[in-house]
Amino acid sequence: MRYLLSSVALAAALAAGPALAEGLTASGSISLTSRYFTYGLPQTTGAAVQPSVEFGYRGFYAGIWASNTSSKLVGSNTEVDLSFGFRHDYGPISMDLGYVRYTYYGPHNNCCGEAVLSLSTSPVKGTTLGYRLSFDPKSKIANNSVSVTQAVMPKIALSASVGKVAHAQTYWKFGGSYDLTDKTSLGLAWYDTTVTKGLAVLSVTYNFNLL
C-alpha cells in the first residue's frame, strides 16, 4: 500500500512538473551607472555596478538586487536588497504590491524595509502614468512619487518623476532612454532634490532571461 501511494505521488509530481514550469519565469539584469541615487540622495561618490535576478510564478515574485555603495555616505560599501510580492492587471491598471528588505555589508547592517505599492496605467498608446507609495513600518516614514513615461520613437522614451519623503526631501528626475538592442538600453537622467545639488547620470543596462 505504501509503495502504491508513493508511486501515485511520484506520478502526480511528474505530471504536474510541466504545468508548474510553464508558469515559472526567471530574469535578470546588470546595470553600470555613473552614480547611484535613492530618493534623490547619492549612495555612491562614483560609478556603481548593479546586478539583479528575479523569479516569478503566476504573478508572485521574489528577487535580489545589489550595488556597491560609498561607506562615507551610507556607512557600508555594499547594498543587497531582497524583495517579494504580487503583480496583477486589473483592467487598465497594473498593480504591484510587495516588500523590500535593505541590507548593507562592509560592515553588516540589516537596515530596514519598506512595503511598496506601485500602480501604473497607459491612457493612450505610448504613454505610461505611474504612482508609487512606500512605507517603512519601523521608522513610520512614507514616500510618495508620481511618474510619466512617453515613447517618442520606437527606440526612444522620455520620462519624469517627482516624489516626497515624509518630513524630508522632495526629489525629482527627468531624462530619457535609448534601446541599443532588444536587451540593452542606454539612459541619461538628471537627479535633483530640495536639499542637494542636481547631477546628470549616465547608465547602461543589459537584460536577460534565465528561463
C-alpha positions as a Python dict, from the first residue, in 0.01 Angstrom:
ca = {
    (1, 'M'): (0, 0, 0),
    (2, 'R'): (283, 237, 92),
    (3, 'Y'): (454, 156, -240),
    (4, 'L'): (130, 225, -428),
    (5, 'L'): (81, 562, -256),
    (6, 'S'): (444, 656, -325),
    (7, 'S'): (406, 561, -691),
    (8, 'V'): (88, 768, -722),
    (9, 'A'): (255, 1068, -555),
    (10, 'L'): (557, 1039, -784),
    (11, 'A'): (336, 1013, -1093),
    (12, 'A'): (135, 1317, -982),
    (13, 'A'): (453, 1519, -926),
    (14, 'L'): (590, 1425, -1268),
    (15, 'A'): (259, 1512, -1432),
    (16, 'A'): (240, 1847, -1254),
    (17, 'G'): (602, 1931, -1332),
    (18, 'P'): (548, 2068, -1684),
    (19, 'A'): (243, 2266, -1569),
    (20, 'L'): (439, 2424, -1283),
    (21, 'A'): (736, 2502, -1507),
    (22, 'E'): (505, 2663, -1763),
    (23, 'G'): (417, 2948, -1526),
    (24, 'L'): (771, 2993, -1389),
    (25, 'T'): (982, 3287, -1507),
    (26, 'A'): (1337, 3388, -1427),
    (27, 'S'): (1503, 3703, -1549),
    (28, 'G'): (1781, 3938, -1455),
    (29, 'S'): (1974, 4249, -1544),
    (30, 'I'): (2306, 4418, -1486),
    (31, 'S'): (2349, 4794, -1490),
    (32, 'L'): (2651, 5019, -1491),
    (33, 'T'): (2568, 5371, -1377),
    (34, 'S'): (2788, 5674, -1324),
    (35, 'R'): (2623, 5742, -986),
    (36, 'Y'): (2371, 5562, -764),
    (37, 'F'): (2081, 5761, -612),
    (38, 'T'): (1799, 5662, -376),
    (39, 'Y'): (1509, 5904, -342),
    (40, 'G'): (1732, 6172, -491),
    (41, 'L'): (2018, 6121, -245),
    (42, 'P'): (2359, 5989, -360),
    (43, 'Q'): (2465, 5646, -239),
    (44, 'T'): (2800, 5645, -419),
    (45, 'T'): (3067, 5902, -498),
    (46, 'G'): (3135, 5739, -833),
    (47, 'A'): (3018, 5459, -1061),
    (48, 'A'): (2809, 5163, -945),
    (49, 'V'): (2757, 4810, -1077),
    (50, 'Q'): (2407, 4676, -1007),
    (51, 'P'): (2314, 4313, -1085),
    (52, 'S'): (1968, 4166, -1018),
    (53, 'V'): (1777, 3840, -1056),
    (54, 'E'): (1402, 3779, -1016),
    (55, 'F'): (1190, 3464, -1018),
    (56, 'G'): (817, 3475, -1081),
    (57, 'Y'): (523, 3237, -1078),
    (58, 'R'): (171, 3338, -1180),
    (59, 'G'): (201, 3692, -1051),
    (60, 'F'): (409, 3616, -741),
    (61, 'Y'): (775, 3708, -748),
    (62, 'A'): (1094, 3712, -540),
    (63, 'G'): (1417, 3883, -631),
    (64, 'I'): (1758, 4004, -524),
    (65, 'W'): (1933, 4327, -625),
    (66, 'A'): (2277, 4454, -529),
    (67, 'S'): (2501, 4757, -568),
    (68, 'N'): (2826, 4893, -441),
    (69, 'T'): (2782, 5196, -214),
    (70, 'S'): (3002, 5456, -51),
    (71, 'S'): (3090, 5391, 314),
    (72, 'K'): (3139, 5767, 355),
    (73, 'L'): (2778, 5830, 253),
    (74, 'V'): (2585, 5530, 388),
    (75, 'G'): (2827, 5364, 630),
    (76, 'S'): (2880, 5045, 426),
    (77, 'N'): (3029, 4957, 89),
    (78, 'T'): (2767, 4709, -42),
    (79, 'E'): (2387, 4708, -52),
    (80, 'V'): (2180, 4393, -108),
    (81, 'D'): (1800, 4417, -140),
    (82, 'L'): (1564, 4120, -111),
    (83, 'S'): (1213, 4162, -246),
    (84, 'F'): (892, 3964, -285),
    (85, 'G'): (540, 4048, -385),
    (86, 'F'): (250, 4006, -625),
    (87, 'R'): (174, 4172, -960),
    (88, 'H'): (-156, 4171, -1146),
    (89, 'D'): (-351, 4371, -1403),
    (90, 'Y'): (-697, 4492, -1304),
    (91, 'G'): (-846, 4620, -1625),
    (92, 'P'): (-633, 4917, -1738),
    (93, 'I'): (-449, 4934, -1402),
    (94, 'S'): (-133, 4735, -1331),
    (95, 'M'): (-67, 4674, -962),
    (96, 'D'): (249, 4564, -782),
    (97, 'L'): (228, 4506, -405),
    (98, 'G'): (544, 4390, -231),
    (99, 'Y'): (808, 4426, 37),
    (100, 'V'): (1177, 4516, 5),
    (101, 'R'): (1439, 4447, 273),
    (102, 'Y'): (1757, 4657, 262),
    (103, 'T'): (2075, 4501, 398),
    (104, 'Y'): (2424, 4651, 393),
    (105, 'Y'): (2763, 4482, 416),
    (106, 'G'): (3111, 4608, 493),
    (107, 'P'): (3016, 4645, 777),
    (108, 'H'): (2691, 4448, 808),
    (109, 'N'): (2373, 4641, 880),
    (110, 'N'): (2028, 4483, 847),
    (111, 'C'): (1891, 4829, 797),
    (112, 'C'): (1524, 4844, 727),
    (113, 'G'): (1243, 4752, 493),
    (114, 'E'): (954, 4902, 304),
    (115, 'A'): (612, 4786, 197),
    (116, 'V'): (563, 4912, -157),
    (117, 'L'): (251, 4968, -368),
    (118, 'S'): (300, 5061, -734),
    (119, 'L'): (21, 5143, -979),
    (120, 'S'): (50, 5222, -1350),
    (121, 'T'): (-174, 5275, -1649),
    (122, 'S'): (-147, 5371, -2016),
    (123, 'P'): (-429, 5615, -2102),
    (124, 'V'): (-305, 5644, -2460),
    (125, 'K'): (-62, 5443, -2668),
    (126, 'G'): (299, 5523, -2579),
    (127, 'T'): (217, 5699, -2251),
    (128, 'T'): (250, 5539, -1907),
    (129, 'L'): (147, 5708, -1583),
    (130, 'G'): (269, 5572, -1251),
    (131, 'Y'): (218, 5613, -878),
    (132, 'R'): (435, 5461, -604),
    (133, 'L'): (379, 5455, -228),
    (134, 'S'): (634, 5305, 10),
    (135, 'F'): (616, 5282, 387),
    (136, 'D'): (881, 5185, 640),
    (137, 'P'): (693, 5030, 937),
    (138, 'K'): (994, 5076, 1167),
    (139, 'S'): (1051, 5447, 1114),
    (140, 'K'): (687, 5519, 1021),
    (141, 'I'): (809, 5716, 717),
    (142, 'A'): (608, 5720, 393),
    (143, 'N'): (730, 5812, 48),
    (144, 'N'): (500, 5909, -241),
    (145, 'S'): (600, 5959, -604),
    (146, 'V'): (435, 6001, -944),
    (147, 'S'): (589, 5941, -1286),
    (148, 'V'): (522, 5968, -1657),
    (149, 'T'): (695, 5792, -1946),
    (150, 'Q'): (641, 5885, -2309),
    (151, 'A'): (764, 5686, -2608),
    (152, 'V'): (866, 5937, -2875),
    (153, 'M'): (1020, 5693, -3125),
    (154, 'P'): (1037, 5311, -3146),
    (155, 'K'): (1366, 5306, -2953),
    (156, 'I'): (1350, 5634, -2758),
    (157, 'A'): (1146, 5722, -2449),
    (158, 'L'): (1136, 6027, -2222),
    (159, 'S'): (1045, 6009, -1854),
    (160, 'A'): (1000, 6230, -1549),
    (161, 'S'): (914, 6170, -1185),
    (162, 'V'): (872, 6365, -863),
    (163, 'G'): (846, 6235, -508),
    (164, 'K'): (834, 6337, -145),
    (165, 'V'): (980, 6163, 160),
    (166, 'A'): (769, 6249, 465),
    (167, 'H'): (935, 6513, 684),
    (168, 'A'): (1233, 6519, 447),
    (169, 'Q'): (1335, 6598, 90),
    (170, 'T'): (1133, 6643, -224),
    (171, 'Y'): (1314, 6481, -517),
    (172, 'W'): (1271, 6469, -893),
    (173, 'K'): (1424, 6313, -1201),
    (174, 'F'): (1386, 6363, -1574),
    (175, 'G'): (1566, 6209, -1868),
    (176, 'G'): (1544, 5959, -2149),
    (177, 'S'): (1645, 5615, -2267),
    (178, 'Y'): (1757, 5464, -2596),
    (179, 'D'): (1735, 5094, -2683),
    (180, 'L'): (2069, 4991, -2829),
    (181, 'T'): (1934, 4636, -2884),
    (182, 'D'): (1629, 4442, -2767),
    (183, 'K'): (1820, 4363, -2443),
    (184, 'T'): (2049, 4663, -2392),
    (185, 'S'): (1948, 5022, -2321),
    (186, 'L'): (2130, 5349, -2259),
    (187, 'G'): (1992, 5606, -2015),
    (188, 'L'): (2063, 5967, -1928),
    (189, 'A'): (1882, 6142, -1643),
    (190, 'W'): (1904, 6447, -1419),
    (191, 'Y'): (1860, 6383, -1044),
    (192, 'D'): (1780, 6668, -805),
    (193, 'T'): (1628, 6741, -462),
    (194, 'T'): (1542, 7029, -233),
    (195, 'V'): (1845, 6950, -15),
    (196, 'T'): (2120, 6859, -266),
    (197, 'K'): (2264, 6984, -593),
    (198, 'G'): (2147, 6819, -915),
    (199, 'L'): (2359, 6580, -1117),
    (200, 'A'): (2337, 6414, -1459),
    (201, 'V'): (2370, 6035, -1453),
    (202, 'L'): (2459, 5809, -1745),
    (203, 'S'): (2373, 5439, -1732),
    (204, 'V'): (2370, 5127, -1948),
    (205, 'T'): (2155, 4821, -1868),
    (206, 'Y'): (2160, 4468, -2008),
    (207, 'N'): (1851, 4249, -1951),
    (208, 'F'): (1844, 3871, -1986),
    (209, 'N'): (1618, 3569, -1931),
    (210, 'L'): (1725, 3265, -1731),
    (211, 'L'): (1423, 3055, -1833),
}
